Amino acid sequence: MSPIVITLVLLLVAVALFATEKLPVDVVGILLVIALIMTNVLTVQEGLSGFGDNVIITIGGLFVLTGGLVKTGIVDLIGRRLYRIAGNNEFFLTALIMFVAAACASVLKNTTTTAMFVPVVLGLAHRAKVSPSKLLMPLAFGAILGGSCTLIGTSTNLAVSGAMQRYGMDPYSMFELTPVGVITVAVGLAYMLLVGIRLLPNRGGEESLTEQYHIREYISEVFVAPGSHLIGKTLGEANINLEFDLNVIGIIRGREERVAPSPQQRVELGDLLIVQGKIADILNIKSAAGLEIKADFKLNDRDLETGDVELFEVMVMRDSSLIGQTLKTADFRQNFNLTVLAINRHGETFLEKISTVRLRFGDVLLVQGNRALIEPFVTGGEMLLLEDVSASSMRAAKRRWAIAAFGLFLALSLSKLVTGYDVPLAVAVLLGVLLLLATQTVRHSELYSLIDFRLLVLIACMMSFGVAMEKTGADQYLANLIVVYFEQYGAIAVLAGFFALTVALTQPMSNQAAALVILPVAVKTAVALGLNPRTFAVAVTYAASFSFITPLEPACVLVYTPGRYRFMDFVKIGTILTVIVFIVAIILVPIFWRL
């Protein structure tokens, strides 16, 4: 059996395995490389060459950079402003969600953006009394469209950009894909607002669904500090409930206490607000509104500067000596040297200062300090140590560093345009990652958890397969077949054929795999026809990004269950959108990249 036949047979087997999803995509990629080596199509060095490509380092570093943006709550902060702008208007909510998702996905990748905004959109749907199914599909589609706008918008763009260098082409610049991408976003947004919104199903939104996404809430106290923009506003004007997802259940002003204050109650300097909300929302209140968490005591500056300070939860156990005592009477500061930021008592609301609340079995304390100090009490059965929330909480104080690290990466990646000196993309992204680590915006212990290694393995394996296609001449063989049968219909028809083929393959298999399978054939075909191979590479890149027809695209998978969609919902709405972006791309790509 000739090397060409072996390579094409293995390609068909790999496509079938990708489609059936019987094995993880990275495992399929590894098996493909092993088969190529064992059949002597590739040497060991050639088979593993994809793992040494600099695009692997670049993509891995970008996972960390975007993780910094996520962990500091920048995307979440954007989402909180959406309801204030759109209110209960479904049309404006849809438009804002798609626009913001597209903008964020252009730098955060579409899957990351969708994952971050799913809980935000569910909250918006609940407040606006709109079915989640009306908003979640536009979220996913907006993120997918936005990912086509920049080099780093999707991993597919980066993978194709790295593979292009093998064929003598320069990699994509940061914003080379932006002009056509922005136009496509605009057209896709118009379709969803004028047509798609009418086709969206009306499902979900019942109380049981919101309970499914319920997160344990805490009671805490926040102090209105000087400079807070809430001073002088009524609670209704301050809009704390909608803007910060915190419910003000009481106000203490000197010796005066107001329970369940009315919306007309004005906030004054020095007020102590008793609030109920989620951990992340309570911890973010300082940077967002100029409010200070009023703990039972404050750690001194020396303690706060050490690297041992963590956030964690402890539960008061049945036989604990703390039961029946308050934080004050138990002398919690002296015994534990820890700060209690909030108390959670499931199903019960209390209005006293947390330092005077009598503790009960099952109370959960949100604690800041050195975890080692409380371990003896955990060992003794006094308390149960729950999850460490320091790693998952929003690090609002680090937002400027997350933005600075991403800005450093962008500036260095564009340095050739400004200074004429070309900084390799892999070096630029690594410098950004080092800045995140140096400022502890991302901790070293969580660094590798931010990287999707399955995707990196898949891309590396498919790049090695590209070497096999080129070495055996399989890409040239397929290209010659296409030239023979389709050349008579013209260059645009051939380009459209590759676009349609790539879209078809992205439905059963991953976007990156589809693009890297089609790319070598498209490039060889363009060369054989005397056309610009970069035009074909761009068409394949866009086509691999536009996966709307089935809910198998990762961004669509994330909204499939929360939106209670059916498979045919995506087929009905996504097929029309695919046809529209297909027409736009086939018209515009040859204009921006001459054939």
C-alpha positions in Angstrom: 0.0 0.0 0.0 1.5 3.3 -1.0 2.1 6.1 1.5 -0.6 8.3 -0.1 -3.2 5.6 0.3 -2.1 4.9 3.9 -2.3 8.6 4.8 -5.8 9.1 3.2 -7.2 5.9 4.8 -5.9 7.1 8.2 -7.5 10.5 7.5 -10.9 8.8 6.9 -10.6 6.7 10.0 -9.7 9.8 12.0 -12.6 11.8 10.6 -15.0 8.9 11.5 -13.6 8.7 15.1 -13.9 12.5 15.4 -17.5 12.3 14.2 -18.6 9.4 16.5 -16.9 10.9 19.6 -16.3 7.4 20.9 -12.8 8.5 21.9 -11.6 12.0 23.1 -10.3 14.1 20.2 -6.8 14.3 21.7 -6.7 10.5 21.9 -7.7 10.2 18.3 -4.9 12.6 17.4 -2.3 10.6 19.3 -3.5 7.4 17.7 -3.2 9.0 14.3 0.4 10.1 14.9 1.3 6.6 16.2 -0.3 5.0 13.1 1.7 7.3 10.8 5.0 6.4 12.6 4.3 2.6 12.8 3.5 2.5 9.0 6.7 4.3 8.3 4.9 7.3 6.7 6.6 9.5 9.2 9.8 9.2 11.3 9.6 9.6 15.0 11.0 13.1 14.7 8.5 14.1 12.0 5.6 12.5 14.0 6.4 14.5 17.1 7.4 17.7 15.3 4.0 19.3 15.9 4.6 19.3 19.7 7.7 21.5 19.2 6.0 24.1 17.2 5.9 27.6 18.7 2.2 27.9 18.1 1.7 25.4 21.0 3.5 27.7 23.4 1.5 30.7 22.0 -1.9 29.1 22.5 -0.9 27.7 26.0 0.2 31.2 27.0 -3.0 32.8 25.7 -5.0 30.4 27.9 -3.2 31.9 30.9 -3.6 35.5 29.8 -7.3 35.1 29.3 -7.5 33.3 32.6 -6.1 36.4 34.2 -9.0 38.5 32.7 -11.5 35.9 33.9 -10.1 35.6 37.5 -10.1 39.3 38.0 -13.8 39.5 37.1 -13.4 41.9 34.1 -15.9 40.0 32.0 -18.3 39.6 35.0 -18.1 43.4 35.6 -19.2 44.0 32.0 -22.1 41.7 32.3 -23.4 43.5 35.4 -23.8 46.7 33.3 -26.0 45.1 30.7 -29.2 45.0 32.6 -28.8 48.6 33.7 -28.6 49.6 30.0 -31.2 47.3 28.5 -33.7 46.8 31.3 -36.5 44.4 30.4 -36.4 45.0 26.7 -35.8 41.6 25.0 -34.6 43.2 21.8 -32.0 45.4 23.4 -30.9 42.7 25.7 -30.3 40.4 22.8 -28.4 43.1 20.9 -26.3 44.0 23.9 -25.5 40.3 24.8 -24.4 39.5 21.2 -22.4 42.7 20.9 -20.6 42.3 24.2 -20.0 38.6 23.6 -18.5 39.3 20.2 -16.3 42.0 21.6 -15.0 39.9 24.5 -14.6 36.8 22.3 -12.3 38.7 20.0 -9.7 38.6 22.8 -10.9 35.9 25.2 -11.8 33.2 22.7 -15.4 32.2 22.1 -15.6 29.2 24.5 -14.2 31.2 27.4 -16.5 34.1 26.8 -19.6 31.9 26.6 -18.7 30.0 29.8 -18.2 33.3 31.6 -21.5 34.8 30.4 -23.9 31.8 30.8 -24.5 32.5 34.6 -24.7 36.3 33.8 -27.3 35.8 31.1 -29.3 33.4 33.2 -29.4 36.2 35.9 -30.4 38.8 33.3 -33.2 36.5 32.0 -34.5 36.0 35.5 -34.6 39.7 36.3 -36.1 40.7 32.9 -38.6 37.8 33.1 -37.4 36.5 29.7 -36.9 32.8 28.9 -33.2 31.9 29.0 -33.7 30.2 25.6 -34.3 33.6 24.1 -30.9 34.9 25.2 -28.5 32.0 25.4 -28.3 31.0 21.7 -27.6 34.7 20.7 -24.8 34.6 23.4 -23.2 31.6 21.8 -23.6 32.8 18.2 -22.3 36.3 19.1 -19.2 34.7 20.7 -18.6 32.5 17.7 -18.9 35.4 15.3 -16.6 37.6 17.5 -13.9 34.9 17.6 -13.4 35.4 13.8 -12.3 39.0 14.3 -8.7 38.6 15.6 -5.8 36.2 15.5 -6.5 35.2 19.2 -10.3 35.1 18.9 -10.2 31.3 18.5 -7.6 28.6 18.8 -8.5 27.7 15.2 -7.1 31.0 14.0 -3.9 30.5 15.9 -3.6 26.9 14.7 -4.0 27.8 11.0 -1.7 30.8 11.4 1.0 28.5 12.7 0.5 25.9 10.0 0.6 28.5 7.2 4.3 29.0 7.8 5.0 25.5 6.6 3.7 26.5 3.1 5.9 29.6 2.9 3.3 32.1 4.0 3.6 34.7 6.8 1.4 34.0 9.8 -1.6 36.2 10.4 -1.1 39.5 12.0 -3.2 40.3 15.1 -5.9 42.2 13.2 -5.6 40.8 9.6 -8.9 39.0 10.0 -10.6 42.0 11.6 -12.2 43.8 8.6 -14.2 40.8 7.2 -14.8 39.5 10.8 -16.4 42.8 11.9 -18.6 42.9 8.8 -19.7 39.3 9.4 -20.5 40.1 13.1 -22.7 43.0 11.9 -24.5 40.9 9.4 -25.0 38.1 11.9 -26.2 40.5 14.5 -28.7 41.9 12.1 -30.0 38.5 11.2 -30.5 37.4 14.8 -32.3 40.7 15.7 -34.6 40.7 12.7 -35.2 37.1 12.0 -33.5 34.8 14.4 -35.1 36.3 17.5 -38.5 35.3 16.0 -37.4 31.7 15.6 -35.9 31.2 19.0 -37.9 28.8 21.2 -39.6 30.0 24.5 -38.4 27.5 27.1 -37.0 27.6 30.6 -37.1 30.4 33.2 -39.2 28.4 35.7 -38.2 28.6 39.4 -36.7 25.1 39.3 -34.2 26.2 36.7 -33.0 29.2 38.7 -32.7 26.9 41.7 -30.5 24.6 39.7 -28.0 27.4 39.4 -28.4 28.7 43.0 -25.2 29.4 44.8 -25.0 29.6 48.6 -25.5 33.1 49.9 -23.8 34.8 52.8 -24.8 37.5 55.2 -22.1 40.2 55.7 -21.7 43.8 56.8 -20.3 46.5 54.6 -19.3 50.0 55.7 -20.0 53.1 53.6 -16.5 54.6 53.3 -15.6 58.1 52.3 -15.6 58.7 48.6 -18.3 56.1 47.9 -20.5 57.2 45.0 -23.5 55.7 46.9 -23.4 58.5 49.6 -26.5 60.7 49.3 -28.4 58.2 47.0 -31.5 56.3 48.0 -31.3 52.5 48.0 -33.5 52.6 44.9 -31.1 55.0 43.1 -28.1 53.1 44.3 -29.5 50.0 42.6 -27.3 47.7 44.7 -29.5 44.7 44.1 -29.4 44.9 40.3 -25.9 46.3 39.9 -24.0 44.2 42.5 -26.4 41.2 43.0 -26.5 42.1 46.7 -29.7 42.4 48.8 -29.7 45.1 51.5 -31.7 43.6 54.3 -30.8 46.2 57.0 -29.1 49.5 57.8 -27.4 50.3 61.1 -26.7 54.0 61.7 -25.2 54.7 65.1 -27.7 53.3 67.6 -30.5 53.3 65.0 -31.3 50.1 63.1 -33.7 49.8 60.1 -34.9 46.3 59.2 -35.9 45.8 55.5 -35.3 49.4 54.6 -37.5 51.0 51.9 -36.1 52.0 48.5 -36.4 55.7 49.6 -34.0 55.2 52.5 -30.8 57.3 51.7 -27.3 56.0 52.2 -25.1 58.1 54.4 -21.4 58.1 55.2 -20.6 55.7 58.0 -23.7 53.6 57.5 -23.3 49.9 58.1 -25.3 47.9 55.5 -26.3 44.4 56.2 -26.2 42.6 52.8 -27.0 39.2 51.5 -25.2 37.7 48.4 -22.7 35.4 46.9 -19.1 35.2 47.9 -17.7 36.8 44.8 -20.2 39.7 44.9 -19.5 40.5 48.5 -15.7 40.4 47.9 -16.0 42.7 44.9 -18.1 45.4 46.6 -15.1 47.4 47.7 -13.7 48.1 44.2 -17.2 48.4 42.7 -18.9 50.8 45.0 -16.4 52.1 47.6 -17.8 50.0 50.4 -15.6 48.3 53.0 -16.3 44.8 54.4 -16.8 45.3 58.1 -15.2 42.2 59.6 -15.1 41.3 63.3 -11.5 42.6 63.3 -8.9 43.7 60.8 -5.6 42.0 60.1 -2.6 44.3 60.4 -0.6 45.4 57.4 2.2 42.9 58.1 -0.3 40.0 58.0 -1.9 41.2 54.8 1.5 41.5 53.1 2.4 37.8 53.6 1.8 35.1 51.1 0.0 32.9 53.6 -3.3 34.8 53.6 -6.1 32.8 52.0 -9.9 32.8 51.8 -11.6 29.6 52.9 -14.8 28.3 54.4 -15.2 26.5 57.7 -18.4 24.9 59.0 -19.2 24.8 62.7 -19.5 21.2 63.8 -22.1 19.6 66.1 -19.8 19.3 69.2 -18.0 22.6 68.6 -17.3 24.8 71.6 -18.4 27.7 69.4 -22.0 26.7 69.4 -24.1 29.3 71.3 -21.3 31.8 71.4 -20.7 34.9 69.3 -17.5 35.8 67.5 -17.0 38.4 70.2 -17.6 36.2 73.3 -15.6 33.4 71.7 -12.7 35.8 71.3 -12.3 34.6 67.8 -9.5 37.0 67.0 -7.3 36.0 69.8 -7.9 32.2 69.5 -7.7 31.9 65.7 -6.0 35.1 64.5 -8.4 35.0 61.5 -10.9 37.4 60.0 -14.5 36.3 59.6 -15.8 38.2 56.6 -19.3 36.7 56.4 -21.6 34.0 57.8 -23.9 31.7 55.9 -26.8 30.1 57.6 -28.8 28.3 55.0 -32.5 29.2 54.8 -32.3 31.9 57.6 -31.7 35.6 57.5 -30.3 37.4 60.5 -30.0 41.2 61.0 -27.6 41.5 63.9 -23.9 42.5 63.4 -22.1 39.3 62.5 -19.8 39.7 65.6 -22.9 39.3 67.8 -24.6 36.4 66.0 -24.8 33.3 68.1 -23.3 30.5 66.2 -25.1 27.2 65.5 -24.2 23.8 64.2 -24.0 24.0 60.3 -23.1 27.7 60.2 -20.5 28.4 57.5 -17.9 31.1 58.1 -16.1 32.8 55.2 -12.6 33.3 56.7 -9.5 35.2 55.7 -6.1 34.4 57.1 -3.5 31.7 57.4 -5.2 28.3 57.1 -2.6 26.5 59.2 -3.8 28.4 62.3 -7.2 26.7 62.2 -6.1 23.2 61.3 -5.8 22.1 65.0 -9.4 23.0 65.5 -10.3 21.1 62.3 -8.4 18.0 63.5 -10.1 18.3 66.9 -13.6 18.2 65.3 -14.5 21.8 66.2 -14.8 22.8 62.6 -14.9 21.3 59.1 -12.7 22.9 56.5 -14.7 23.4 53.3 -13.4 24.6 49.9 -10.7 27.1 49.4 -12.4 30.0 47.8 -9.3 32.2 47.4 -8.5 30.6 44.1 -12.0 30.9 42.7 -12.9 34.4 44.0 -12.7 37.4 41.8 -9.4 39.3 42.3 -10.7 42.7 41.7 -7.5 44.4 43.1 -5.5 42.7 40.3 -7.6 43.9 37.4 -5.1 46.5 36.3 -2.4 43.9 36.1 -4.5 41.5 34.1 -5.2 44.3 31.7 -1.5 45.4 31.7 -0.4 41.8 30.9 -2.8 41.5 28.0 -1.9 45.0 26.8 1.8 44.1 27.0 1.1 41.1 24.8 -0.8 43.1 22.3 1.8 45.9 22.1 4.6 43.5 21.6 2.7 41.5 19.0 2.2 44.8 17.0 5.7 46.1 17.6 6.7 45.4 14.0 4.2 47.9 12.7 5.4 50.6 15.1 9.1 50.0 15.6 10.0 47.7 12.7 11.3 45.1 15.2 9.4 41.8 15.2 8.9 40.2 18.6 7.9 36.6 18.1 4.3 35.9 19.2 5.4 33.2 21.6 7.9 35.5 23.3 5.2 38.2 23.6 2.7 35.9 25.2 5.3 34.5 27.6 6.3 38.0 28.8 2.6 38.7 29.5 2.3 35.4 31.5 5.4 36.3 33.5 3.8 39.7 34.4 0.7 37.9 35.7 2.9 35.5 37.8 5.1 38.3 39.1 2.0 40.3 40.3 0.2 37.1 41.6 -2.7 37.9 39.4 -2.4 34.3 38.4 -0.8 32.0 41.0 1.8 29.5 40.1 -0.2 26.7 41.7 -3.1 27.3 39.3 -1.0 28.2 36.2 -1.3 24.8 34.4 -5.0 24.4 35.4 -5.8 27.3 33.1 -4.4 25.5 30.0 -6.5 23.2 27.9 -3.9 20.5 27.2 -6.4 18.4 25.3 -6.6 21.1 22.7 -2.9 21.6 22.5 -2.3 17.8 22.0 -5.0 17.8 19.2 -3.4 20.8 17.4 0.1 19.3 17.7 -1.1 15.9 16.3 -2.9 17.5 13.4 0.1 19.6 12.5 2.1 16.4 12.4 -0.5 15.0 10.1 -0.1 18.0 7.9 3.6 17.0 7.6 2.4 13.5 6.5 0.1 15.0 3.9 2.9 17.1 2.5 5.6 14.4 2.7 3.6 11.7 0.9 2.1 14.1 -1.6 -1.5 13.3 -0.5 -2.4 17.0 -0.4 -1.1 17.4 -4.0 -3.1 14.3 -5.0 -6.4 15.7 -3.6 -5.6 19.1 -5.0 -5.2 17.7 -8.5 -8.5 15.9 -8.3 -10.2 19.2 -7.4 -8.4 21.0 -10.2 -9.6 18.4 -12.7 -13.2 18.4 -11.7 -13.9 22.0 -10.5 -11.4 24.3 -12.4 -14.0 24.7 -15.2 -16.4 26.5 -12.8 -13.9 29.3 -11.9 -11.8 30.3 -8.9 -14.7 31.6 -6.8 -16.5 28.2 -7.2 -13.4 26.3 -6.0 -13.0 28.7 -3.1 -16.7 28.3 -2.2 -16.3 24.5 -2.4 -13.5 24.5 0.2 -15.5 26.9 2.4 -18.6 24.6 2.3 -16.4 21.4 2.8 -14.8 23.0 5.9 -18.2 24.0 7.4 -19.4 20.5 6.8 -16.5 18.9 8.6 -16.7 21.3 11.6 -20.1 19.8 12.4 -18.9 16.2 13.3 -15.3 17.1 14.3 -13.5 19.9 16.1 -13.0 23.2 14.4 -9.2 23.0 14.7 -9.0 19.5 13.3 -11.3 20.4 10.3 -9.2 23.4 9.5 -5.9 21.6 9.7 -7.2 18.7 7.5 -8.5 21.0 4.8 -5.7 23.6 4.8 -2.9 21.6 3.0 -5.4 20.5 0.2 -6.7 24.1 -0.2 -3.2 25.6 -0.4 -2.0 23.0 -3.0 -5.1 23.5 -5.0 -4.6 27.3 -5.1 -1.0 26.8 -6.2 -2.0 24.4 -8.9 -4.6 26.8 -10.2 -2.1 29.7 -10.1 -4.2 31.5 -7.4 -3.3 33.2 -4.1 -3.0 30.4 -1.5 -3.4 32.9 1.4 -7.0 33.6 0.1 -7.8 30.0 0.4 -6.2 29.7 3.9 -8.3 32.7 5.0 -11.5 31.1 3.6 -10.8 27.9 5.5 -10.1 29.8 8.7 -13.4 31.7 8.6 -15.3 28.5 7.6 -13.9 26.6 10.5 -15.0 29.3 12.9 -18.6 29.4 11.7 -20.1 26.3 13.2 -23.8 27.1 13.9 -25.7 24.2 12.4 -25.4 21.8 15.3 -24.9 22.2 19.1 -21.6 20.3 18.8 -19.5 23.5 18.8 -18.1 24.0 22.4 -19.7 27.4 22.7 -23.1 25.9 21.7 -22.7 22.9 24.0 -22.4 25.4 27.0 -25.8 26.9 26.3 -27.6 23.7 25.1 -28.8 22.4 28.4 -29.3 25.7 30.3 -31.4 27.0 27.4 -33.3 23.7 27.1 -32.8 23.7 23.4 -33.5 20.8 21.0 -31.1 19.7 18.3 -33.4 21.0 15.6 -33.4 24.5 17.2 -29.8 24.9 16.1 -30.4 23.3 12.7 -33.3 25.7 12.0 -31.7 28.9 13.2 -28.0 28.1 12.6 -28.4 26.9 9.0 -29.8 30.2 7.8 -27.0 32.1 9.7 -24.4 29.8 8.1 -25.7 30.5 4.6 -25.7 34.2 5.3 -22.1 34.3 6.6 -21.0 32.0 3.7 -22.3 34.5 1.2 -20.6 37.4 3.0 -17.3 35.6 3.3 -17.2 34.4 -0.4 -17.9 38.0 -1.5 -15.5 39.8 0.8 -12.5 37.4 1.2 -11.4 37.7 -2.5 -11.7 41.5 -2.2 -9.4 41.8 0.9 -7.1 38.9 -0.2 -6.9 39.0 -4.0 -7.2 35.7 -5.8 
